[in-house]
Amino acid sequence: MIVLGIETSTDCAGVSLADDNGVLAEINVRGARRHTETIAPAIETLLRMNCMDASVMDAVAVDTGPGLYTGLRVGVATAKSLCFALGIKAVAVGSLELLAHAVSRTIDSGCMDGWTILTVIDAKRGEVFWNTYTVRKGQAIAEGAAKVSSPGSIEGVIHAGAGSGENSRPMLAVGNGAVRYKDELSRIPGVSFAGPAFYGIPAGVLSMVGVQRVLAGESISADGLGIQYLREPDAVVNWKIRDGLSRIAP
């Protein structure tokens, strides 16, 4: 079982290969935000490094967001193209869930049991995509649906949803949004912040989750791949603003 992972939800783009025994190789590139130019050559390099041809792949796992609008479109389009061309299945995994998986797989799960993982991705426009996960026996379990809001409002949402005494649970904030808005998030009681290893989403985590889901019968056809945006893209908003201005112009 060999699964290719394609990660493009943030400015940290990456690809990886994994089989039943773990990650075979991965390439992660941070900061360029040139996903269109990066992903296809990275996949080719990854296969060449492992002396493999694309025909050996059994499925493609792709991050479906939320995250960067253009990046997500590049990742999903690439995954669909490969799946259609090779006649293989796809696996869709959310970006916030992947961040939680990265923490639970990397940090000693026994030490994290009972903790809350706050996954935060920078959504631009002064907003973040975020969710919380409870760690139980090494597994990160979502406490609700993914959300988009200002970073300063997260504390109030967490407190409103917590029962008596639960808002003091130890919490680890991860993701590029946690780095950018550390000052605002520091007001949450019991929160601490992960190091740079959890700034982006390691592509190797995505391919490993992909292997597990294929083996569990949770793969889908490429036709079923969609993107979780949570809000309108910047281009749509800008056109609406321009249209509104043109209507009031003399």
C-alpha positions as CSV (number, residue, x, y, z in Angstrom):
1,M,0.0,0.0,0.0
2,I,1.6,3.3,-1.2
3,V,-0.1,6.6,-0.7
4,L,1.0,10.0,-2.0
5,G,0.2,13.0,0.3
6,I,-0.3,16.5,-1.1
7,E,-0.3,19.4,1.4
8,T,-1.0,22.9,0.2
9,S,-3.4,24.5,2.7
10,T,-0.8,27.0,4.0
11,D,2.4,28.7,2.8
12,C,4.1,25.4,3.8
13,A,3.6,23.2,0.7
14,G,4.7,19.6,0.8
15,V,4.4,16.1,-0.7
16,S,5.1,12.7,0.8
17,L,5.0,9.0,0.2
18,A,4.0,6.4,2.9
19,D,3.3,2.7,3.0
20,D,2.0,0.4,5.7
21,N,5.2,0.8,7.7
22,G,5.5,4.5,7.8
23,V,6.7,7.5,5.8
24,L,9.1,6.7,2.9
25,A,10.1,10.3,2.1
26,E,8.7,13.8,2.2
27,I,9.5,17.2,0.8
28,N,8.3,20.4,2.7
29,V,8.8,23.9,1.4
30,R,8.0,26.9,3.5
31,G,7.3,30.5,2.6
32,A,7.3,30.6,-1.2
33,R,3.5,30.4,-1.7
34,R,4.2,29.2,-5.2
35,H,2.2,26.0,-5.0
36,T,1.6,25.7,-8.7
37,E,5.3,25.7,-9.5
38,T,6.3,23.6,-6.6
39,I,4.0,20.6,-6.2
40,A,4.4,18.8,-9.6
41,P,8.2,18.9,-9.6
42,A,8.2,17.9,-5.9
43,I,6.1,14.8,-6.7
44,E,8.4,13.9,-9.6
45,T,11.5,14.3,-7.3
46,L,9.9,12.3,-4.5
47,L,9.2,9.3,-6.8
48,R,12.7,9.5,-8.4
49,M,14.3,9.6,-4.9
50,N,12.5,6.3,-4.1
51,C,13.2,4.7,-7.5
52,M,9.4,4.5,-8.1
53,D,7.0,5.2,-10.9
54,A,3.7,6.9,-10.4
55,S,2.0,3.6,-11.3
56,V,2.9,2.1,-7.9
57,M,0.7,4.5,-6.0
58,D,-2.6,3.1,-4.6
59,A,-4.2,6.4,-3.6
60,V,-3.6,10.1,-3.2
61,A,-4.3,11.9,0.1
62,V,-4.9,15.6,-0.1
63,D,-5.5,18.4,2.4
64,T,-9.0,19.8,1.7
65,G,-8.8,22.8,4.0
66,P,-9.6,25.2,5.3
67,G,-6.6,27.3,4.3
68,L,-5.2,29.3,1.4
69,Y,-7.8,29.5,-1.4
70,T,-5.3,29.2,-4.3
71,G,-3.1,26.6,-2.5
72,L,-6.1,24.3,-1.8
73,R,-7.2,24.5,-5.4
74,V,-3.8,23.6,-6.6
75,G,-3.6,20.6,-4.2
76,V,-7.0,19.2,-5.0
77,A,-6.7,19.7,-8.7
78,T,-3.4,17.9,-8.7
79,A,-4.8,15.1,-6.6
80,K,-7.8,14.7,-9.0
81,S,-5.6,14.7,-12.1
82,L,-3.4,11.9,-10.7
83,C,-6.4,9.9,-9.5
84,F,-8.1,10.1,-12.9
85,A,-4.9,9.4,-14.8
86,L,-3.9,6.4,-12.7
87,G,-7.4,5.1,-12.0
88,I,-6.8,5.2,-8.2
89,K,-8.8,6.4,-5.2
90,A,-8.5,9.6,-3.1
91,V,-8.5,10.4,0.6
92,A,-9.7,13.8,1.8
93,V,-8.3,15.1,5.2
94,G,-9.0,18.5,6.8
95,S,-6.1,20.8,7.6
96,L,-7.0,21.4,11.3
97,E,-7.4,17.7,11.8
98,L,-4.0,17.1,10.3
99,L,-2.4,19.6,12.7
100,A,-4.0,17.7,15.6
101,H,-2.7,14.4,14.2
102,A,0.8,15.9,13.9
103,V,0.8,16.7,17.6
104,S,-0.6,13.5,18.8
105,R,1.8,11.4,16.7
106,T,4.9,13.5,17.6
107,I,4.5,14.2,21.3
108,D,4.3,11.3,23.8
109,S,0.6,10.6,23.9
110,G,0.8,9.6,27.6
111,C,2.0,13.1,28.5
112,M,-0.7,14.7,26.4
113,D,-3.7,12.7,27.7
114,G,-6.5,15.0,28.8
115,W,-4.9,18.0,27.0
116,T,-6.7,20.2,24.5
117,I,-5.0,20.9,21.2
118,L,-6.0,24.3,19.7
119,T,-5.3,24.2,16.0
120,V,-5.1,27.6,14.4
121,I,-4.4,28.5,10.7
122,D,-3.9,32.0,9.5
123,A,-6.9,32.9,7.3
124,K,-5.6,36.5,6.5
125,R,-8.0,39.5,6.8
126,G,-7.3,39.4,10.5
127,E,-9.1,36.1,10.9
128,V,-8.1,32.5,11.7
129,F,-9.5,29.0,10.9
130,W,-9.5,27.0,14.1
131,N,-10.8,24.1,16.1
132,T,-10.1,22.3,19.4
133,Y,-9.3,18.6,19.9
134,T,-9.2,16.5,23.1
135,V,-6.4,14.0,23.4
136,R,-7.6,10.6,24.6
137,K,-5.3,7.5,24.6
138,G,-3.1,9.1,21.9
139,Q,-6.0,10.0,19.7
140,A,-7.0,13.6,18.9
141,I,-10.8,13.9,18.9
142,A,-12.5,17.0,17.5
143,E,-14.7,18.9,20.0
144,G,-16.8,20.5,17.2
145,A,-16.7,21.7,13.6
146,A,-14.0,23.9,12.1
147,K,-14.6,27.6,12.6
148,V,-13.4,31.0,11.3
149,S,-13.3,34.1,13.5
150,S,-11.0,36.8,14.8
151,P,-8.2,35.4,17.0
152,G,-9.4,37.5,19.9
153,S,-12.8,35.9,20.0
154,I,-11.5,32.4,20.4
155,E,-11.2,32.7,24.2
156,G,-14.8,33.6,24.6
157,V,-16.0,30.7,22.4
158,I,-13.9,28.2,24.3
159,H,-15.2,29.5,27.7
160,A,-18.8,29.5,26.4
161,G,-18.6,25.9,25.4
162,A,-16.7,24.6,28.5
163,G,-18.4,23.1,31.5
164,S,-17.6,24.0,35.1
165,G,-13.9,23.9,35.6
166,E,-13.1,22.6,32.1
167,N,-11.7,25.9,30.8
168,S,-8.6,25.3,33.0
169,R,-7.5,22.2,31.0
170,P,-4.0,22.4,29.7
171,M,-4.1,23.5,26.1
172,L,-1.4,23.5,23.3
173,A,-1.8,26.0,20.5
174,V,-0.3,24.9,17.1
175,G,-0.2,26.2,13.6
176,N,0.9,29.4,11.8
177,G,-2.1,31.2,13.2
178,A,-1.0,30.5,16.7
179,V,2.4,31.9,15.9
180,R,1.0,35.1,14.2
181,Y,-1.6,35.8,16.9
182,K,0.3,34.6,20.0
183,D,-0.4,37.8,21.9
184,E,-4.2,37.5,21.5
185,L,-4.3,33.7,22.2
186,S,-2.1,34.1,25.3
187,R,-5.1,35.3,27.2
188,I,-6.7,31.9,27.1
189,P,-6.2,30.3,30.6
190,G,-3.8,27.3,30.5
191,V,-2.6,27.8,27.0
192,S,1.0,27.1,25.9
193,F,2.5,27.3,22.4
194,A,4.2,24.6,20.3
195,G,7.6,25.2,18.7
196,P,8.3,25.8,15.0
197,A,7.9,22.2,14.2
198,F,4.1,22.7,14.2
199,Y,4.1,26.0,12.3
200,G,2.9,24.2,9.2
201,I,1.5,20.7,8.5
202,P,4.1,18.0,7.8
203,A,3.2,16.3,4.5
204,G,4.3,13.0,6.0
205,V,1.4,13.1,8.5
206,L,-1.0,13.4,5.6
207,S,0.3,10.4,3.7
208,M,0.3,8.3,6.9
209,V,-3.3,9.2,7.6
210,G,-4.1,8.4,4.0
211,V,-2.7,4.9,4.4
212,Q,-4.8,4.3,7.5
213,R,-8.0,5.4,5.8
214,V,-7.4,3.4,2.7
215,L,-6.9,0.3,4.8
216,A,-10.1,1.2,6.7
217,G,-12.0,1.4,3.5
218,E,-12.5,5.2,3.8
219,S,-11.1,6.3,0.4
220,I,-13.3,8.0,-2.2
221,S,-13.4,8.6,-5.9
222,A,-11.7,11.7,-7.2
223,D,-15.1,13.1,-8.2
224,G,-16.0,13.3,-4.5
225,L,-13.1,15.6,-3.6
226,G,-14.2,19.1,-2.5
227,I,-12.7,22.0,-0.6
228,Q,-13.7,23.3,2.8
229,Y,-13.4,27.1,2.4
230,L,-15.5,28.3,5.4
231,R,-15.7,31.7,3.7
232,E,-15.6,33.4,0.3
233,P,-12.2,33.8,-1.3
234,D,-10.5,37.2,-1.4
235,A,-11.1,37.6,-5.1
236,V,-14.9,37.3,-4.7
237,V,-14.9,39.8,-1.8
238,N,-12.8,42.3,-3.8
239,W,-15.1,42.1,-6.8
240,K,-18.1,42.8,-4.5
241,I,-16.4,45.8,-3.0
242,R,-15.5,47.1,-6.5
243,D,-19.1,46.5,-7.7
244,G,-20.5,48.4,-4.7
245,L,-18.2,51.4,-5.3
246,S,-19.0,51.5,-9.0
247,R,-22.7,51.8,-8.1
248,I,-22.3,54.8,-5.8
249,A,-19.7,56.5,-8.1
250,P,-21.0,59.7,-9.8
